[in-house]
Amino acid sequence: MKLKDKVALITGGSSGIGKASAILFAKEGAKIVIADVNDDGGKETVEEILEMGYSAAYVHSDVSRSEDCRKMIEFAESTYGQLDILFNNAGIMDSRDDNAEVTNEDTWDLTMNINAKGVFLGCKYGIPALKRAGGGSIINTASFVSLLGAATPQIAYTASKGAVLALSRELAVIHAREGIRVNALCPGPLRTELLMKFLDTEEKKQRRLVHIPMGRFGEAEEMAKAALFLASEDSSYITGSDFVVDGGITAAYVTPE
């Protein structure tokens, strides 16, 4: 088991990458804390893990709120005694997000508060806990759009994920000698509810697919396997990376003949 005796807190664990990672991490020996605003979905993930015979607990947390982030870290430590892995995965992709001329300030602020500020707050309260545990791994969910522009306009989302990438690099440098690794997971387009709601027409889906050399959307379970690598000692010499898992989209962002 790659995560035996480890405690992992995963935000946004009610669905998508978060849920797939929670289940995989549990199978690899970790005790799981799910933090989310979707109480029903988060508790369902916990129930699935418990039914498999593993350990998991749920805490309500709006990652854009400082007090909620402080409490989710406290919950993890009080429930399981320590925190070894922090997966700042919660995020949104607002359907109102578009180009700079169209996107309103409310959409910008909401997206930045959850996607960027939420990662900052998770690290703000999570890093002291990792120090108390003697070190650990932080995984922050960025995106392939933090490395290049998206064909479908989503200016707030792209900016927020760029912030996650920059934040992750700086934290990695600052905390490397404290035994804390920080990496940004950069998924390509995925067949998750989050993206499929945003790409709500066949035309929008094809505008993404045409740029992916592998010719398909990725799966949440594939991102979970990448996250497991970053969480485990298999990646013990990796920190400050933009860990790209994207079907080749950033290697060949061109329209095929």
Long-range contacts (C-beta under 8 A, 24 or more apart in sequence): 1-28, 1-29, 2-28, 2-29, 2-228, 2-231, 2-232, 2-233, 2-234, 3-28, 3-29, 3-30, 3-85, 3-228, 3-231, 3-232, 4-28, 4-29, 4-30, 5-29, 6-30, 6-31, 6-84, 6-85, 6-231, 7-31, 7-33, 7-76, 7-80, 7-81, 7-82, 7-83, 7-84, 7-85, 7-133, 8-32, 8-33, 8-84, 8-85, 8-86, 8-87, 8-231, 9-33, 9-35, 9-72, 9-73, 9-76, 9-83, 9-85, 9-86, 9-87, 9-126, 10-34, 10-35, 10-87, 10-89, 11-35, 11-36, 11-61, 11-63, 11-72, 11-87, 11-88, 11-89, 11-90, 11-118, 11-122, 12-36, 12-63, 12-89, 12-90, 12-91, 12-141, 13-42, 13-45, 13-89, 14-38, 14-40, 14-41, 14-42, 14-44, 14-45, 15-41, 15-192, 15-193, 15-194, 16-190, 16-192, 16-193, 16-194, 16-220, 17-89, 17-141, 17-187, 17-190, 17-192, 17-220, 17-223, 17-224, 17-227, 18-45, 18-87, 18-89, 18-90, 19-45, 19-220, 20-220, 20-221, 20-223, 20-224, 21-87, 21-89, 21-223, 21-224, 21-227, 21-228, 22-49, 22-56, 23-48, 23-49, 23-52, 23-224, 24-221, 24-224, 24-225, 24-227, 24-228, 25-85, 25-224, 25-227, 25-228, 25-231, 26-52, 26-54, 26-55, 26-56, 27-52, 27-54, 28-228, 28-232, 30-84, 30-85, 30-231, 31-55, 31-56, 31-80, 32-56, 32-57, 33-57, 33-58, 33-59, 33-72, 33-75, 33-76, 33-79, 33-80, 34-58, 34-59, 35-59, 35-60, 35-61, 35-63, 35-72, 35-75, 35-90, 36-60, 36-61, 36-90, 37-61, 37-62, 55-80, 63-88, 63-90, 63-114, 63-117, 63-118, 63-119, 63-121, 63-122, 64-113, 64-114, 64-117, 64-118, 64-121, 65-121, 66-121, 66-124, 69-118, 69-121, 69-122, 69-124, 69-125, 69-126, 70-125, 72-125, 73-125, 73-126, 73-129, 76-129, 77-129, 77-132, 82-129, 82-132, 82-133, 83-126, 83-129, 83-130, 83-132, 83-133, 83-136, 84-130, 84-133, 84-136, 84-137, 85-136, 85-137, 85-138, 85-139, 85-231, 86-122, 86-123, 86-126, 86-129, 86-130, 86-136, 86-137, 86-138, 86-139, 87-138, 87-139, 87-141, 87-227, 87-231, 88-118, 88-119, 88-122, 88-123, 88-126, 88-138, 88-139, 88-140, 88-141, 89-139, 89-141, 90-114, 90-118, 91-115, 91-118, 91-141, 91-160, 91-194, 92-194, 93-154, 93-157, 93-194, 93-195, 93-197, 93-198, 94-156, 94-157, 95-197, 95-198, 95-200, 97-153, 97-154, 97-155, 97-156, 97-157, 97-198, 98-153, 98-154, 98-155, 99-153, 99-155, 100-155, 102-153, 103-155, 103-156, 107-156, 108-155, 108-156, 108-159, 111-156, 111-157, 111-159, 111-160, 112-156, 112-159, 112-160, 112-163, 114-160, 115-157, 115-160, 115-161, 115-163, 115-164, 116-160, 116-163, 116-164, 116-167, 119-163, 119-164, 119-167, 119-168, 120-167, 123-167, 123-171, 123-182, 127-171, 127-175, 127-180, 130-180, 131-178, 131-180, 134-179, 135-178, 135-179, 135-180, 136-179, 136-180, 136-181, 137-180, 137-181, 137-182, 137-183, 137-230, 137-231, 137-232, 137-235, 138-168, 138-171, 138-180, 138-181, 138-182, 138-183, 139-183, 139-184, 139-185, 139-227, 139-230, 139-231, 140-164, 140-167, 140-168, 140-182, 140-183, 140-184, 140-185, 141-184, 141-185, 141-187, 142-168, 142-184, 142-185, 142-186, 142-242, 143-186, 143-187, 144-186, 144-187, 144-188, 144-189, 144-244, 144-246, 144-249, 144-250, 146-184, 146-186, 146-242, 147-186, 147-242, 147-244, 147-250, 148-250, 148-253, 151-207, 151-208, 151-211, 152-198, 152-199, 152-204, 152-207, 152-208, 154-198, 165-242, 168-240, 168-242, 169-240, 169-242, 172-239, 172-240, 172-241, 173-240, 176-239, 176-240, 181-230, 181-235, 181-236, 181-238, 181-239, 182-239, 182-240, 183-230, 183-235, 183-238, 183-239, 183-240, 183-241, 183-242, 183-243, 184-241, 184-242, 184-243, 185-223, 185-226, 185-227, 185-230, 185-243, 185-245, 186-242, 186-243, 186-244, 186-245, 186-246, 186-250, 187-218, 187-223, 187-245, 187-246, 188-212, 188-218, 188-244, 188-245, 188-246, 188-247, 188-248, 188-249, 188-250, 189-217, 189-218, 189-246, 189-247, 189-249, 190-217, 190-218, 190-219, 190-220, 190-223, 191-216, 191-217, 191-218, 191-219, 191-220, 192-220, 210-255, 210-256, 211-249, 211-252, 211-253, 211-254, 211-255, 212-246, 212-247, 212-248, 212-249, 213-247, 213-248, 213-249, 213-251, 213-252, 214-247, 214-248, 215-247, 216-247, 217-247, 218-245, 218-246, 218-247
